[in-house]
Amino acid sequence: MKLQPVLLLMMAFILPVAYQAAAQDNAITPDHIYFNNIKSVKFNGAGDPLSLPVIKLNSGDKLDLSFDDLDNDTKNYYYTFVLCNADWSLAQVTTFDYLQGFSENRIQNYRFSSIALQKYTHYSVTLPNPNSSPKKAGNYLLKVYLDSDTSQLAFTRRMLVLDPKAGVAGFIQQPVSPKLFRTHQKVNFSVNTAALNINNPFDQIKVYILQNYRWDNAVSGIKPMFLRGTDIVYNTEVDCVFPAGKEWRWIDLRSFRLQTERVEKSDYRRNGTDIWARPDPERSTILYQFIKDINGRYQLLTLDNYDPNFEGDYAAVHFTFPAKVPYAGYDMYIFGELTSYECNESNKMVYNGEKQAYEGTLFLKQGYYNYIYGLIDKTVANSKFSTEYTEGNHWEAENNYTILIYYKALGGRADELVGMVNLNSMLNRK
């Protein structure tokens, strides 16, 4: 009995610290780079730089993580995984419940750049590995930080761990609404839950749909249209409808010496390179034309038989979007995986009244890049990125859709990822 006041005192100290740590994790932005010296972060399936970072639970699936540090020195970068719910809020589960091995690990594989004018250190690691691997299915937030100090966060990336207990099948079609018929695409699908113990599918099942692997415009909060035995059918008229967009713009930067079709001019200096892309005119009123793209992704490549990881160089790439007058009340951004699908000061376009054009610059490594331009309404709080006036929307556009099915058992403390399917608007079109 004498120990009881001591235990109460310890709990009074530990619990606020635990809640504070949880609040800090919930405040962390997924897919965000916090250090300006970090560039070219790639996190994808092993050997497939255009894929989503997803693995099956208890399988041999691997992911490749790599990035460059422009400080060109050696640092002690560590990584850890944090289990999250379907909405990327922190799951109320201890690390011991969802991780096998060490909770944090040092990234030991690095190499200094060799022939590039821009000096950097290239770091890489294969995940998961014997030092640390997930034990539960669900959403994981990968955190990379300095010196074993999580407050020195370098960047974050999303990771998905799938336990395929639910079957998912679907197709893409044109919306029925006359207002959306020519500009949008609708996803229809059903989920087979025979392997799950579901009492209330409206509460225990959550659905997220991604267009071209983007989370910024993901559709969620979808309710079933009807139940058919163990199948849950989602095909209401107003749900799962996306602006179709157009094929992504592109620029080939695999070689800085050879000026490719989309490069207007280059400036080669002793300590760096500047590249000007050809002006990108507004496309919202232009008829749809199919051009094979990589749906907003980028791939680090060279044409000179160099290894792009540690021999690829960087250049300041200047983009121009002609406009006789600025879009009143809107901010313009260049957008894609090359900007981590974010809109901030680093990828914001600035209007040049003298040249009657928006201008912006990105510091990019040699490779092949997709991108688009879009607007955010400054007069509306939490306005979303839109390409309606800059790129336009056409039903015929080729897009990839990823349907993610989450399940929460009765009494469960986290959402499990139990189903996943990829659909293509051309290959899986009805």
C-alpha positions in Angstrom: 0.0 0.0 0.0 2.9 2.3 0.6 3.9 2.0 -3.1 0.5 3.3 -4.3 1.3 7.0 -4.1 4.5 6.4 -6.0 2.7 4.6 -8.7 0.1 7.3 -9.0 2.9 9.9 -9.2 4.6 7.9 -12.0 1.3 7.6 -13.9 0.7 11.3 -13.5 4.0 11.9 -15.2 4.0 9.2 -17.9 0.5 9.7 -19.2 0.8 13.4 -20.2 4.1 12.6 -21.9 2.5 9.7 -23.9 -0.5 11.9 -24.9 1.9 14.7 -25.9 3.9 12.3 -28.1 0.7 11.0 -29.7 -0.4 14.5 -30.4 2.9 15.3 -32.0 2.6 12.3 -34.3 -0.9 13.2 -35.3 0.4 16.7 -36.2 3.0 15.3 -38.6 2.2 15.8 -42.3 2.5 12.6 -44.4 4.6 12.7 -47.5 6.3 15.9 -46.5 10.0 17.0 -46.7 11.1 19.1 -43.7 14.7 19.8 -44.6 15.6 21.9 -47.6 18.8 19.8 -48.2 16.8 16.7 -48.8 15.9 16.0 -52.5 14.7 13.2 -54.8 13.0 11.1 -52.2 11.8 7.9 -53.8 9.8 5.2 -51.9 8.3 2.4 -54.0 8.1 -1.3 -54.6 11.5 -2.9 -55.1 12.6 -2.4 -58.7 9.6 -0.4 -59.7 10.1 3.3 -59.2 6.6 4.1 -60.5 4.7 1.9 -58.0 2.9 2.6 -54.7 4.8 1.6 -51.5 2.7 -1.4 -50.6 3.6 -4.9 -49.3 1.7 -7.9 -48.3 1.8 -8.9 -44.6 4.2 -11.7 -43.8 5.5 -11.9 -47.3 8.8 -11.4 -49.0 7.8 -8.1 -50.6 10.4 -5.3 -50.4 10.4 -1.6 -50.8 13.2 0.7 -51.9 13.8 4.0 -50.1 16.4 6.5 -51.4 17.1 10.2 -51.1 19.9 12.7 -51.6 21.4 15.1 -49.0 22.8 18.2 -50.7 25.0 19.0 -47.8 27.4 16.4 -49.2 28.5 15.0 -45.8 27.7 12.0 -43.7 24.8 12.2 -41.2 23.2 9.7 -38.9 19.7 9.2 -40.4 17.3 6.9 -38.6 13.9 5.6 -39.6 10.9 4.2 -37.8 7.3 3.2 -38.6 4.2 4.5 -37.0 0.9 2.6 -37.3 -2.0 4.8 -38.4 -5.7 4.5 -39.0 -7.4 4.7 -42.5 -7.5 8.5 -42.2 -3.8 8.6 -41.2 -4.5 9.6 -37.6 -2.3 7.8 -35.0 -3.5 4.3 -34.0 -3.8 3.8 -30.3 -1.5 0.8 -30.3 1.9 0.4 -28.7 5.0 -0.1 -30.9 5.4 -3.6 -29.6 2.0 -4.6 -30.9 2.7 -3.7 -34.6 6.5 -3.8 -35.1 8.8 -6.8 -34.9 12.4 -6.0 -34.2 13.8 -2.6 -33.3 11.6 0.5 -33.3 14.3 2.6 -34.9 17.1 1.8 -37.2 20.0 3.7 -38.8 20.3 4.0 -42.5 23.8 2.7 -43.1 24.0 2.6 -46.9 25.3 5.8 -48.4 27.5 7.0 -51.2 29.0 10.3 -52.2 28.2 11.7 -55.7 31.1 11.4 -58.1 30.9 13.3 -61.4 27.9 15.6 -60.7 28.5 19.4 -60.4 26.0 19.5 -57.6 27.6 17.5 -54.8 25.4 15.3 -52.6 25.3 12.2 -50.5 22.9 9.4 -51.7 21.3 7.3 -49.0 19.3 4.1 -49.6 17.8 1.2 -47.6 15.6 -1.8 -48.4 12.4 -2.1 -46.3 11.3 -4.1 -44.4 14.3 -6.0 -43.2 15.2 -8.3 -40.3 15.9 -5.3 -38.1 12.3 -4.0 -38.3 9.2 -5.3 -40.0 5.4 -4.7 -39.5 3.2 -7.3 -37.7 -0.1 -5.8 -38.5 -1.9 -4.8 -41.7 -2.7 -1.1 -42.2 -1.4 2.3 -42.9 2.2 3.1 -41.7 3.9 6.4 -41.6 7.6 6.2 -42.3 9.6 8.8 -40.4 13.2 9.6 -41.3 15.1 11.8 -38.8 18.5 12.8 -37.6 20.7 11.4 -34.7 18.0 9.2 -33.2 16.0 12.4 -32.4 12.5 12.3 -33.7 12.2 16.0 -33.2 14.7 16.4 -36.1 12.4 15.0 -38.7 13.8 15.0 -42.2 10.8 13.7 -44.1 7.9 11.4 -44.0 6.4 8.9 -46.5 3.2 6.7 -46.5 3.5 2.9 -46.6 0.7 0.3 -46.9 0.7 -3.2 -45.5 -2.0 -5.4 -47.0 -3.5 -8.6 -45.5 -5.7 -9.6 -48.5 -8.8 -11.0 -46.6 -11.3 -9.2 -48.8 -11.8 -9.5 -52.5 -12.3 -6.3 -54.6 -13.6 -6.0 -58.2 -14.7 -3.0 -60.1 -14.8 -1.0 -63.3 -14.7 2.6 -64.6 -17.6 4.3 -66.4 -18.9 7.7 -67.4 -21.1 9.4 -64.8 -24.8 9.5 -65.5 -25.2 13.2 -64.7 -25.2 15.4 -67.8 -23.0 18.0 -66.0 -20.3 15.4 -65.4 -20.7 13.1 -68.3 -17.9 14.5 -70.5 -15.5 15.7 -67.8 -15.5 13.1 -65.0 -14.9 9.4 -64.4 -16.9 7.2 -62.0 -15.6 4.1 -60.1 -18.0 1.2 -59.4 -16.9 -1.7 -57.3 -17.9 -4.4 -54.8 -16.2 -6.0 -51.9 -16.4 -9.7 -50.9 -16.2 -10.0 -47.1 -16.7 -13.8 -46.7 -13.4 -14.1 -44.8 -14.2 -11.3 -42.4 -16.4 -11.3 -39.3 -18.6 -8.3 -40.0 -21.6 -7.4 -38.0 -22.0 -3.8 -39.2 -20.5 -3.1 -42.6 -21.4 0.6 -42.4 -19.1 1.1 -39.4 -16.5 -1.7 -39.7 -15.6 -1.1 -43.4 -13.9 2.0 -44.7 -13.1 2.7 -48.3 -10.5 5.1 -49.8 -10.1 5.6 -53.6 -6.9 7.2 -55.0 -6.5 8.6 -58.4 -3.0 8.2 -59.8 -1.7 7.4 -56.3 -2.6 10.8 -55.0 -3.9 11.3 -51.4 -4.8 15.0 -51.7 -8.0 14.3 -53.7 -8.8 10.8 -52.3 -12.5 9.9 -52.1 -13.6 8.5 -48.7 -16.7 8.3 -46.5 -18.4 6.1 -49.1 -21.5 4.2 -47.9 -22.7 0.9 -49.6 -25.6 1.0 -52.0 -26.8 -2.5 -50.9 -25.6 -5.8 -49.4 -25.8 -9.0 -51.4 -24.9 -12.0 -49.2 -21.2 -11.5 -48.3 -20.8 -8.9 -51.1 -21.0 -5.1 -50.4 -21.9 -3.2 -53.5 -20.8 0.5 -54.0 -22.3 2.0 -57.1 -24.5 4.9 -56.1 -24.8 7.6 -58.7 -23.1 10.4 -56.8 -20.2 8.6 -55.1 -16.7 7.8 -56.3 -16.7 10.5 -59.1 -13.4 12.1 -60.0 -12.5 15.0 -62.4 -10.8 13.1 -65.3 -8.1 15.7 -66.0 -5.9 15.2 -69.0 -2.7 13.4 -69.7 0.1 14.8 -67.6 2.7 17.2 -69.1 6.2 15.9 -69.3 9.9 17.0 -69.5 12.8 14.7 -70.3 15.8 15.6 -68.2 17.8 12.4 -68.7 20.6 14.4 -70.3 21.5 18.0 -69.6 23.9 18.1 -72.7 21.2 17.0 -75.2 18.3 19.4 -75.4 15.2 17.3 -75.7 11.9 18.3 -77.3 10.5 20.0 -74.2 13.7 22.0 -73.4 14.0 25.5 -74.8 17.5 26.4 -73.8 20.2 25.6 -71.2 22.9 27.5 -69.4 26.0 25.6 -68.4 28.0 27.2 -65.7 31.2 25.9 -63.9 29.2 25.2 -60.7 25.8 24.3 -62.0 23.2 24.2 -64.8 20.0 26.1 -65.6 17.4 24.7 -67.9 14.4 26.5 -69.4 11.4 24.3 -70.3 9.3 25.4 -73.3 6.3 27.5 -72.2 3.3 25.4 -71.2 0.0 27.0 -72.6 -3.4 26.6 -70.9 -5.1 23.4 -72.1 -8.7 23.6 -70.7 -10.2 24.6 -74.1 -8.0 22.3 -76.2 -9.4 19.0 -77.6 -8.3 15.9 -75.8 -5.3 14.1 -77.2 -3.9 10.9 -75.8 -0.2 11.0 -74.9 1.3 8.1 -73.0 2.3 9.4 -69.6 3.4 8.0 -66.2 0.4 9.6 -64.3 2.3 12.2 -62.4 5.3 10.2 -61.3 8.9 10.7 -62.0 11.8 8.3 -62.6 15.5 9.0 -62.1 17.3 8.1 -65.3 20.3 9.1 -67.5 21.1 8.7 -71.1 24.9 8.5 -70.6 25.2 5.1 -69.0 25.7 6.8 -65.6 24.1 5.5 -62.4 21.4 8.1 -61.7 21.6 7.4 -57.9 25.1 8.8 -57.3 26.2 10.1 -60.8 23.1 11.9 -61.8 23.4 15.7 -61.7 20.9 18.5 -60.6 19.7 21.5 -62.5 17.5 24.5 -61.7 14.6 23.9 -64.1 12.5 27.0 -65.0 8.9 26.6 -65.9 6.6 29.1 -67.7 2.8 29.2 -68.0 1.7 32.0 -70.4 -1.4 34.0 -69.2 -2.4 37.5 -70.5 -3.8 38.3 -67.1 -3.4 36.5 -63.8 -6.1 34.3 -62.4 -7.7 36.8 -60.0 -8.1 35.4 -56.5 -6.1 32.2 -57.2 -2.6 31.0 -56.6 -1.0 28.7 -59.2 1.3 25.7 -58.5 3.2 23.2 -60.5 2.3 19.8 -59.2 3.1 16.1 -59.2 5.3 13.5 -57.4 8.2 15.9 -58.1 6.5 18.3 -55.5 5.4 15.5 -53.2 1.8 16.3 -54.3 1.9 19.4 -52.1 1.3 23.1 -52.7 3.7 25.4 -50.9 6.1 28.3 -51.5 8.7 26.0 -53.1 6.4 25.1 -56.1 4.3 28.2 -56.3 4.2 30.0 -59.6 4.8 33.8 -59.6 3.1 36.0 -62.2 5.4 38.2 -64.3 3.3 41.1 -65.7 6.0 42.2 -68.2 6.2 38.7 -69.7 2.5 38.0 -69.2 3.3 34.6 -67.7 3.5 32.6 -64.5 7.1 31.5 -63.7 8.5 29.0 -61.3 11.7 27.0 -60.7 12.3 23.5 -59.3 15.7 22.0 -58.5 15.5 18.6 -60.2 17.8 15.6 -60.7 18.3 14.0 -64.1 15.3 11.9 -65.0 11.9 11.8 -66.7 9.1 13.9 -65.0 5.4 14.3 -65.3 3.6 17.4 -63.9 0.5 19.6 -64.2 -0.5 23.1 -63.3 -3.4 23.9 -61.0 -5.0 26.7 -58.9 -6.0 27.1 -55.3 -8.7 29.7 -54.5 -7.3 32.2 -52.0 -10.7 33.4 -51.0 -12.0 30.0 -49.8 -10.7 28.3 -46.6 -9.1 24.9 -47.2 -9.6 25.2 -51.0 -8.5 22.2 -52.9 -6.0 22.1 -55.8 -8.0 22.2 -59.1 -6.9 21.9 -62.8 -10.3 22.9 -64.3 -9.0 26.2 -65.7 -5.4 25.2 -66.4 -5.6 21.7 -67.8 -9.3 20.9 -68.3 -11.1 17.6 -67.8 -12.0 15.0 -70.4 -13.7 11.7 -69.8 -11.4 9.9 -72.2 -8.2 10.6 -70.1 -6.2 7.6 -68.9 -6.0 7.4 -65.1 -5.1 4.7 -62.6 -7.4 4.2 -59.6 -6.5 2.4 -56.4 -9.3 1.1 -54.2 -8.3 0.5 -50.6 -10.6 -1.5 -48.2 -10.1 -1.1 -44.4 -11.6 -3.3 -41.7 -11.9 -2.7 -38.0 -12.8 -5.7 -35.8 -15.2 -5.3 -32.9 -13.0 -4.0 -30.1 -10.2 -3.4 -32.5 -7.9 -0.4 -32.0 -6.7 0.2 -35.5 -8.0 0.0 -39.1 -6.6 -3.0 -41.0 -5.9 -2.9 -44.8 -7.7 -6.0 -46.0 -8.4 -5.4 -49.7 -6.8 -3.5 -52.6 -7.3 -3.4 -56.4 -5.9 -1.2 -59.2 -8.1 -0.2 -62.0 -7.3 1.7 -65.2 -9.8 4.0 -66.9 -8.9 2.5 -70.3 -8.3 -1.2 -69.5 -11.2 -1.5 -67.0 -13.7 0.8 -68.7 -17.3 -0.2 -69.1 
